[in-house]
Amino acid sequence: MCSSLPKVLHSIGGRPMIHYVLETAVALQTEQIALVVNHSQESVIKEAQQTFSKIIPVIQEEQLGTAHAVLSARTFIENFKGIVLVLFGDTPLIRHQTLGEVIDRFSSPSKPAVVVVGMQLDDPKAYGRIVTSKDNQVDAIVEHKEADENIRKIKLCNAGVMALDGVHAIKLLEKILPQESNQEYYLTDVVRVARAEGLKAEVVVAQDPSEFEGVNTRKDLAESETKMQERWRNKALEQGVTMISPETVYLSYDTKIASDVIIHPFVNLGPNTIIEQDVIIRSFSDIEDTHIKNGCTIGPFARLRPGTVLEENVKIGNFVEVKNSTLGAKTKVNHLSYIGDAVVGEKTNIGAGTITCNYDGFSKWQTEIGDGVSIGANTSLVAPLKIGNQAYIGAGSTITKNIAPQSLAVARAQVKEIEKGAISLRNKKSTLTYEKDLG
């Protein structure tokens, strides 16, 4: 990945990719989740435990292969009689429904000791091949580099995910021998060991091979992002959301969008965003950690930052930024304004170029604007400040004191008009220009 950040902490849809794998494991109602990392990846444990309190961290003392990594969690496996499911943190597209099929296989009459996930690929590339017998048992998983020409013709490939019957798990794992080439212990060899012990090994073929695509490069990361976005968009479309150009709309892992919302091209919806019914979001709007209630219209070129709440039928126009503010029902901020750390009432109109001056260089201060207020264009509201209901603020004002309800406030410099002053100014400018040219 060419990065100092551990691979599994790279983000997809606004959260680290490992969160998707852990979320899938939780959805399976697992009894225990052991997260195996090496010494240099303690940041992975810290990040994971912030969201998934159920996980138990395990340090792999030496990097001696995938089977050795699983054995690092020996304490949790050796007395466990359930199903041991091995997942990889760099496969964020995996679905719990697919893994449910793997788990269900252990309840079948055949009673396998090992179940692997396979995928039929027209172009297997460098994937390991799953070798099966006539009775559909898995005899071996052969790595591509070790496969002969006949085995390389096999289209059934190893997806990586594997499950073991806990009754046999430790015994099978301990019998895996190191590879001669690098002295590492490969988890895939557990199939050969199981078959040598007279136990059964079976394969569940994945319907969607893309679920098991690992992320090893920035290109892989981008491709996984694209596929995850497509999933989320399709789900939103199925639930009644209109996207004019779906491929240009960016969603986050927790985006919630109600039916009858219309989203125009090139819209970014960041984490913790809730959009209720009949909302229109126009192009080039960027929205994060915001609750938009029924009937609002947003954009184009709007930015809604964390902590924003828009009550019903609010209008946010072009080049408007709102941060950590609540705007009451039917309030309008139609253009070129910044509303930060504010509480705005209902049916208030905020004119173009209005700025809430919320930061004095040391602290953030709140602006309170009542119901039915009219704020004229190019107004600066210097917080902390309260403007009462139905007050009227004249255009071009800088307001530094509280304004009582129904008051008219105008605070701007007096206009000074000099008769024929333009003529003398032009004459002066012309003389200066002439002298400069002579010089």
RAUR-V476590 format. One line per field, one symbol per residue. phi: phi as a letter, one per 30 degrees, with the letter a starting at -180 (. if undefined). burial: 1 if it has 24 or more other ideal C-beta (glycine too) atoms within 12 Angstrom, else 0. Layout:
# RAUR-V476590
phi=???
burial=???
This chain:
# RAUR-V476590
phi=.hbddeedcddbijbeddddddddddddhddbbcccbcddcddddeddddccdddcdbcddbcbjdddddddceeccdcccdcccccbdcbdddcdddddddddddcdddhdcbbcccbdbdbdhcddcccccdciddcaccdedcddddddddcdcddjdbbbdedcedddddcdcddddbicccdedddddddddiccbbbcdddbedecddcbbdddddddedddddedddddddcjccbdbedcccccecdcbddidccddicccdehcbbddhcccdeicbbbhbccceidbbidhcbcceidbcddidcccdhccbbhbccdeidbbdahbbcbhbbcddhcccdeidbddcbcjbbcbcccbddidccddhccccddabcdeidbcdeidccbbdcdeiccbbbbdddcccdhddddddddddddddddddd
burial=0000011111111111111111111001010111111100100110110001001111010000111111111101100000111111111111110111111011000001111111101001001111110000111111100000001101011111111111011111100100000000111111111110001111111100111111100001100110111111100100001110010011111011110011110011111111111011111011111111111111111111101111111111101111111111111111101111111111111111111111000000011111111111101111111111101110001010001000001000000000000000000000000000000
